[in-house]
Amino acid sequence: MGSSARHIATLVDCVPTTVGNWKQRWTADAPSHKRDLMGWLQDGLRIGAPSHFSLDQRAQIIALACENTEDHGVPTTAWTSTELRAVAIAQAIVPEISRRHISRILLEADLKPHRSRYWLNSKRDPLKNEKINAINKVYKQAVQLEKEGILTFSLDEMTGIQALERIAPDKPSQPGQVRCIEYEYKRHGTLCLLGAFRVATGQLSSLILPRRTEPDFVELIDHLVRQHPEAKGFRFVLDNLNTHQSEQLVRYVAAYEGLKPSRLGIKGKSGILKNMATRQRFLSNRKHRLVFYYTPKHASWMNQIEIVFGVISRKAIRKGSFCSKGHLRKRLEDFIEYFNRVLAHPFKWSYGNKPLQA
């Protein structure tokens, strides 16, 4: 009681003029009974011209904005108020309307047809839960299996790493001034980092190559095998890229396991080599010393090396300037050495043995 309009406006988050208007309205025609209060509190009649468009016309414009432009002969990828106005008039929804009025109708409907975002259709993987549980088990057993001589690696490729040279040096940070990085750059080509993250220790092994082909991935596997001649077996976690289930990889594993080439069949026709499904089954054989565990479709986030690649991108590449591919290669080699010496640690894998929800 007795509070000022400014104080009340602060309490209810409005302007003092609004408080004054309500005070005047209460003084002039306050209801005599409490039962009439809710009706009285509704907004009164407002001044201004009535709407020129009916609810049906507004609904048709909103429905039009929810349809594909091409279905109405408009060769654009999204609606704007210009196209909506033209089509609404052409289809006799309204005789005339301004672009601004179209925008107001869309705003009231909380509709933004000019905006979009990307999304990914979920692809069905009948073995999704089985693969998730298997990979979780692999991660949890990694330390214990290391003691038995079985090493666990998370594998993938970091492709298209660009050697970008800024055309001017950076301006270093100063009090009150962030570091300034030149926007324009020169391109000097790309490199590919093939990485293997050792799950039990957090160490990273790698090959830095101009590309990533089937032979390149086999070279990574062979590099790990030769690097650890004392190992009794290997477990590899990786995604479903075609180079990860190639003919050359199958032949390498078969030779390592002592199988005769004649037992593999013919690629595209028969046997183990027939297609990617048959090759993946062979490579996933738990009886082998080299066993490959494939992530479900669109679940490459289960591959721990993706975390390491994020660290490399942020700390070694994103803000760098490289005058050649050789310079970029040296930076990657130096950072991997630094990573293994300072940053490397096994990840605490917190995702339990629970099936993913579709």
Buried (B, 14 or more C-beta within 10 A) or exposed (E): EEEEBEEBBEEEEEEBEEBEEBEEEEEEEEEEEEEEEEEEEEEEEEEEEEEEBEEEBBBBBBEBBEEEBEEBEBEEEBBBBEBBBEBBEEEEBBEEBEBEBBBEBBEEBEBEBBEEEEEEEEEEBEEBBEBBBBBBEBBBBBEEBBEEEBBBBBBBBBEEBBBBBBEEEEEEEEEEEEEEBEEEBEEBEBBBBBBBBBBBBBBBBBBBBEEBBBBBBBBBBEBBBEEBEEBEBBBBBBBBBEBBBBBBBBBBBBEBEEBEEEEBBEBEEEBBBBEEEBBBEBBBEEEBBBBBBBBBBBBBEBBBBBEBBEEBEEBBBEEBBBEEBEBBBEBBEEBBEEBBEEEBEBEEBEEEEEEBEE
